[in-house]
Amino acid sequence: MKNTVRKLILPLILVLSGCGLLFFSTGCSKEVSQEEGLDTGYFFRFTLDGQAKDYKENILAERRLEPSLETIIIQGLADLSTDPSGMLLVLAEQPPVITKTYPEVPGRDAPAMAFTDSIGTVFTNLFVPTASGFELTISQISSGTVRGTFKGQMADANGNIHNVTDGVFYAPFR
C-alpha cells in the first residue's frame, strides 16, 4: 500500500505546486449567514509556523473507492489567478473511512499533507526524516461533505521543518 499511496500523493503535489489546480475547478463556497453571524461556508484553515492561512473559495474533496483502499483527498487553494498557494490532505485507508483520528504510521505515506506557498515552494510531511506527528481527524463524513482537523510537521526540500497547527476544514465532495 505504501507504493500505491506514494504514486498517488507525489503527482498530486506536483500538480498542486506546478499549476495551482488540483481538480481543475472554479471553486466551491457557501454563503455566510448574516443573520446569525456564523461562517456556514466551506473552508480550509491552518497555521503554518505561526502564520494563519485561510482558504474559502477553492475548497473541494474527492473520494475514491477501490476494493481494499478508500482514498480521500481534500484541498484548499487561494485565488488561482493571483496566488498559487494551497494545501492538500490525503487519507488512504481500508474502507470504510469513518469518523476518527488517523495518525501517521511509520513506513506508510498516508495520511499525508502538502502545502505550496505563493512562490511555489513545496512543503510536505513526506520530506520529514523522522516522525512528523501528523494527525488527520475526520469528525464528520457524509456522501456530500467531509469535516475535520489536522496538525503535524512538514519539511521543505532543504529539510527545514515547519509546524502546522490549528488545521480545520469543511469541504464538499465533487
Summary of the structure (lengths in Angstrom):
residues: 174
radius of gyration: 15.2
end to end distance: 24.7
largest distance: 49.1
contacts: 548
relative contact order: 0.21
helix: 12%
strand: 48%
